[in-house]
Amino acid sequence: VLFLLNPAVLFDIAIWGETEPVALFFLLASILASRRGSARWAWALLALAFLGKQTVVVPATLTAVYYLRLFPLRRTLEGISVSVPLVLATILPFIAAGYSPSIAIDPILGAFNVFGGSESEPVFKVVSYDSYSVWPLVTLLRHGQHGTARLQFPDSTAAFGTVSYQQIGVLAFLVTVALLALWLLTSKRAKSD
């Protein structure tokens, strides 16, 4: 509650119209519940975070991998058995209003298609749209681009051989998430404090 009543969070939500703090609230509450040993609350709050906004998918997935290791199988199944009806109860009004039952994952799939797939607008099909990354340096050295042209260079261009910048970016993202999940599953830290 203190998180949501924080003036900075309220300003972010009310003035800028951002919704990330809502999903972040559920994600942080889920982690707090896990630290207190409550598998049911941890999984239920994680499910609500997942429904909150598609930007929380990767942290929520990695948190779920951590919970698989943290909680014994029985407590994990109890937590998931609370989460599934909660998700269904949350999306049921939308289904009753005529939306597809896949409403919980459609925004996530849409975001992947727009930002990592082929359905994005041409303005988004660049190596570094509105962010600072290593790719403008590569476009400078490899393709001789200067100024903002380094940022606005098409990501469909072959970076090395026949592999495009977009393919390298998607592969790097997937490898990073897989390595983090593997580390979470195999870490030698104690399961719980």
C-alpha positions in Angstrom: 0.0 0.0 0.0 2.9 2.4 0.8 4.3 1.7 -2.7 1.0 2.7 -4.4 0.6 5.8 -2.1 4.1 7.0 -2.8 3.8 10.5 -4.4 6.3 9.6 -7.2 4.2 6.6 -8.1 1.0 8.5 -8.0 2.5 11.2 -10.2 3.7 8.6 -12.6 0.3 7.0 -12.9 -1.9 10.2 -12.8 0.1 12.7 -14.7 2.1 10.6 -17.2 -0.5 7.9 -17.5 2.0 5.1 -16.9 0.6 1.7 -15.8 3.9 0.0 -15.0 3.7 0.8 -11.3 0.5 -1.3 -11.0 2.2 -4.4 -12.5 5.3 -3.6 -10.5 3.3 -3.5 -7.3 2.0 -7.0 -7.8 5.5 -8.3 -8.8 7.1 -6.7 -5.7 4.2 -7.9 -3.5 4.7 -11.4 -4.9 8.4 -11.3 -4.1 7.7 -10.1 -0.6 5.2 -12.9 -0.1 7.8 -15.4 -1.2 10.3 -14.0 1.2 7.8 -14.5 4.0 7.2 -18.1 2.9 3.7 -17.9 1.4 3.7 -19.8 -1.8 -0.1 -19.3 -2.4 0.2 -15.5 -2.1 3.5 -15.4 -4.1 2.0 -17.3 -7.0 -1.3 -15.4 -6.9 0.3 -12.0 -6.9 2.7 -13.1 -9.6 -0.3 -14.1 -11.8 -1.8 -10.6 -11.2 1.5 -9.0 -12.1 1.5 -11.0 -15.3 -2.0 -9.8 -16.2 -1.0 -6.2 -15.3 1.1 -5.3 -18.3 3.1 -7.2 -21.0 6.3 -5.5 -20.0 6.4 -7.6 -16.8 6.5 -10.9 -18.7 10.2 -11.5 -18.5 10.6 -10.6 -14.9 7.5 -12.6 -14.0 8.7 -15.6 -15.9 12.1 -15.4 -14.2 10.4 -15.0 -10.8 8.3 -18.1 -11.6 11.4 -20.1 -12.4 12.9 -18.9 -9.0 9.7 -19.9 -7.2 9.9 -23.4 -8.8 13.2 -23.8 -7.0 12.3 -21.9 -3.9 9.1 -23.8 -2.9 8.6 -27.6 -2.6 6.5 -29.2 -5.3 3.4 -29.5 -3.1 3.5 -25.8 -2.1 4.1 -24.8 -5.7 1.1 -26.8 -6.9 -1.0 -25.2 -4.1 0.1 -21.8 -5.2 -0.6 -22.5 -8.9 -4.0 -24.0 -8.0 -4.9 -20.6 -6.4 -3.5 -18.6 -9.3 -5.3 -20.4 -12.2 -8.8 -19.7 -10.8 -7.7 -16.1 -10.0 -6.6 -15.5 -13.6 -9.8 -17.1 -14.9 -11.9 -14.9 -12.6 -10.0 -11.9 -13.7 -10.5 -12.5 -17.5 -14.0 -13.9 -17.2 -15.8 -10.5 -17.4 -13.9 -9.8 -20.6 -14.8 -13.2 -22.1 -18.4 -12.5 -21.2 -18.2 -9.2 -23.0 -17.2 -10.9 -26.2 -13.4 -10.9 -26.1 -11.4 -14.0 -27.0 -10.3 -16.3 -24.1 -6.8 -15.6 -25.1 -7.2 -12.0 -23.9 -4.6 -12.6 -21.1 -1.8 -13.3 -23.6 -2.9 -11.4 -26.7 -1.1 -8.1 -25.6 2.1 -10.0 -24.9 2.0 -11.8 -28.3 1.2 -8.4 -29.9 4.1 -6.7 -28.2 6.5 -9.5 -29.4 5.2 -9.1 -33.0 5.6 -5.4 -33.0 9.0 -5.1 -31.2 10.6 -8.4 -32.1 8.7 -9.6 -35.2 7.7 -8.5 -38.6 4.5 -6.6 -37.9 6.1 -3.4 -36.6 5.8 0.0 -38.2 8.8 1.1 -40.3 9.7 3.7 -37.7 10.3 0.9 -35.2 12.4 -1.3 -37.6 15.6 0.4 -36.7 18.7 -0.8 -34.7 18.2 1.6 -31.8 14.8 3.3 -31.6 14.7 5.7 -28.7 17.5 3.9 -26.7 21.2 3.7 -26.4 22.8 0.4 -27.3 25.8 -1.0 -28.9 24.3 -1.1 -32.4 24.9 2.5 -33.3 28.6 1.9 -32.8 28.4 -1.2 -35.0 26.6 0.7 -37.7 29.2 3.5 -37.6 32.1 1.0 -37.9 30.5 -1.5 -40.3 28.3 0.7 -42.5 29.9 4.1 -42.1 26.7 5.7 -40.6 27.0 9.0 -38.7 24.8 11.1 -36.5 21.2 10.0 -36.0 21.5 7.8 -39.1 23.5 5.4 -36.8 20.3 5.0 -34.6 17.8 5.0 -37.4 19.6 2.3 -39.5 17.2 -0.5 -40.7 17.4 -3.5 -38.4 16.7 -5.8 -41.4 20.1 -5.0 -42.8 22.6 -7.9 -42.6 25.0 -7.2 -39.8 27.3 -10.1 -40.2 27.0 -12.4 -43.2 23.3 -13.0 -43.8 22.3 -12.5 -40.1 20.3 -9.2 -39.6 20.6 -6.9 -36.6 17.0 -7.8 -35.6 17.9 -11.5 -35.6 21.0 -10.9 -33.5 19.0 -8.8 -31.1 16.2 -11.4 -30.7 18.8 -14.2 -30.3 20.8 -12.2 -27.7 17.5 -11.5 -25.7 16.5 -15.2 -25.7 19.9 -16.4 -24.8 20.1 -13.9 -21.9 16.7 -14.9 -20.5 17.6 -18.6 -20.9 20.9 -18.1 -19.1 19.2 -16.2 -16.3 16.6 -19.0 -15.9 19.3 -21.6 -15.9 21.2 -19.7 -13.3 18.1 -19.4 -11.1 17.5 -23.1 -11.4 21.0 -24.2 -10.7 22.3 -21.6 -8.2 23.9 -23.1 -5.2 22.3 -20.6 -2.8 20.1 -22.1 -0.1 16.4 -22.6 -1.2 15.1 -20.4 1.6 16.6 -18.4 4.4 
